[in-house]
């Protein structure tokens, strides 16, 4: 992983490569896990592995949409994500 204090054009290909690689790395990391393992949390009351994976995907998508909006909208307004009860929404029985 690249951690930078200042980003220049030379860093962009490496950063893009990290973003592109994330879905495959994430899929490989959970491949073959049972539902019981996916529903296991890392600490009492913490998010389950399934919730963490969903959060990462959701975060990446939101970041992409904000970046795209910033590039294409002259008067872009950032809308804060309403995820106060994110964990409860994912675990709510329907």
N, C-alpha and C positions, 0 to 999 in steps of 0.2 A: 504494500500500500504506500502511496506517495502522500506525504504530509508536507505542505508548503506554507510558508508565511507570505510569499508573493508569487503570483502566477504570471507566467509569460507565455508567449506563443509556443515556446519549445516544450512546455509541460502539457499542453492540451492533448496531444495524441495519447500519452500515458494515462491521463485522467479519463479520457473517453474509453480507453481499453478496460480500465477498471469497472466503469459503469456497464460496459457491454458484457463483461465476464460474470458479473454478479448473479444473474438468473441461473446460469449453468452451475456455478459454485454452490448456490443455495439449494438447487434441486439435487445435486450430488450429495450434499451433506445430510439430506433427510431421506434419500432414496432407501427403500427397504425397511423403514421404521414402521412399527405397528401403530394402530390408533392409540393404544395405551401409551406408547412412548411419545407420540405427538401431543397427547393430552397431559403430559407430565410437566410440572412447573419447576423452575430452577430453585425456588424457595417457597415456603408456605405463603399463600396469598399472592404469589407472583404470576406473571403471565406464563401460559403454557408455551411449549415449542411451536405449536400451531399458531398461536396468537402472535408470537414474535415473527414468524415467517410472514404472516399476513401483514403485520405492521411494516416490515421492511419493504414488501411489495407496494403497499399503500404509500409509504413515504417516498419511494422512488418515483411512482406515478405522479404524486402531488408535486414533487420537485421538477419533474419534466414539464408538467402543465404550467407551473409558475414561470419557469425559464422561457418556455415558448410564448407565454403571454407577454413577458417582459421584452422579448425580441420583436413581437408583431403588433403590439398595441402602444400607440404613442402616449396615451394617458392610462397606463396600466395601474390598477389598484390591487394591492395584495389583500386577499381575503383569508383571514386566519382560519385554519381548519377547526371544525367543531368536533373535537374528539375527546371531550372531557370524560365521557363514559364509554370509551372505545372498547375496553375489556368486557364490560357488561353487554354491549351490543353483540359482540362475537359469541358470547356464551348464553345468550338469551334463547330459551327453547321456543320454537315457533309452532 
